[in-house]
């Protein structure tokens, strides 16, 4: 369940990220830690996301959060890149990572497999589409539990 402050935090973070040539790809507020941890994942739109990107975003976001007082108590801010182990969920991510190698996990076997690795072709209302060595594979969305970027080759 998303913390109720996340939409407000994202509304603050997105224009800050855009001004730095970055994109906010997610945020989580972990209140089960003491102090709570706010993690914001960013991506550089031009090149691989680096430590400098995370540091710049951390500085401007921390200043803005302190200025607005959205989080009244002490917290830890972590700004990071989602990295290669990233799970795909939004339509935009499926478009952005077209052609990348992904692993699709299903809730039950489809054509004898519960895990498929291949080049992401796309996703529509019915299926997640992969290419395995030039062979088109359509995995029904109703069976898909996870789609994750991977370094493994199909």
C-alpha angles and dihedrals in degrees: 000000000000117000111248092239094058096087091052092046091050090048088056096041101048098066090043091052092046090053087058095046091255136122127220106228099176149338135208129186109205105199093172089078125081106253097022117248123228109197119190119186118208137182129205108231095207106042143352110314110254140192090262090058091051092047093049093048092046092053096049095040094048091051092049093047091049091047094052097040092218089146105045099184133057116289140163118242117210119184114188146150117257090229130198096312089068120141116222120226113144128073088239091056091050089053095043094050098043107140094024121120112258137175116223118201121198132202091231133011118288114196088346098309135095092188128047127184122193147112112303111244096172148276131261134172093283108036153002107246123215136174117220110189090328095315114122116230125187115195113194111247090222088068098042115105099165141011113191134177110242141183092219117108119234 
